[in-house]
């Protein structure tokens, strides 16, 4: 690395091979984001299936995998969700060693603040549920919260901070590095990673899916997996069925770099706001989705104002910083706020989608579970509750108890 720095970085080899599409594969994965690449990697390394192509419409890393706030955690309420995201967090903990790639996994801790006695009771119930699943959750009183995060305004008139719950094993991961690490490892295992290859149609006959049509020609497949984040409904429509989800924009922001002031991920219980500090010094934060449906990777000023207001209420000192970057990702929001890893009405067509806010933190478990479903033909035990039929059978997994309103989840 030192020699490359002195020689203008001209001698590096490719991290992954830029493959050309073959006429047919055993498995075609549509979407070269975190879940698509992780699925391909685990298919090759866990199940011995290397005749796999990952099709990405542009360069790797420009979709949602590179457009998020990088948070990992497993502090959920529903027991099945706790088990799934804890499985993912454990995979994160060993990911860098397994991929031999520095993904900058930083288990700095995730702190959820509460602002009323009723919210304290709710968070205590969630923490107790996590402990029953052998997941870490520690209560912090006001003094402990202030000691950990001096920037917080505990005595805000509208939303005083009464305390919080800390998951010490939560934290952040470098989003680009996740895509690069999985891509390199999957390519080394024999997977074809094909960039600048947009899928324009799903080919099927009476027996089920037979392949895909792309901007680089047709590609046949025994099994096709859709892992396209906010574009799941568009690909499902190509295959001839509808999904119970809507697509919304989620904005994120980064401030100018400052010296270390925040060594935790902090979430605001009085509004949808979360913040951490990157290794480069910028404060990374976001909030709720924009309420309208859109596939545009941008946001609106009203939501930017709402996020800024929540941040300044929680940490008034943020008013001194300038926002230097803003971007949006497209979220496929399901009717119950939980993802879908499932077979579909079309035989041999698999879906990994509907991740709402939880897609990044779920990449390792989502990839492993989807690979298991493809290879074994049955759901992975930790993801069996994410099947598509739950919406028809009344087995929804409403983490927040909001009801069938995607924009509220």
Order of alpha helices (4+ residues) and beta strands (2+ residues): alpha-beta-alpha-beta-beta-alpha-alpha-beta-alpha-beta-alpha-beta-beta-alpha-beta-beta-beta-beta-alpha-beta-beta-beta-beta-alpha-beta-beta-beta-alpha-alpha
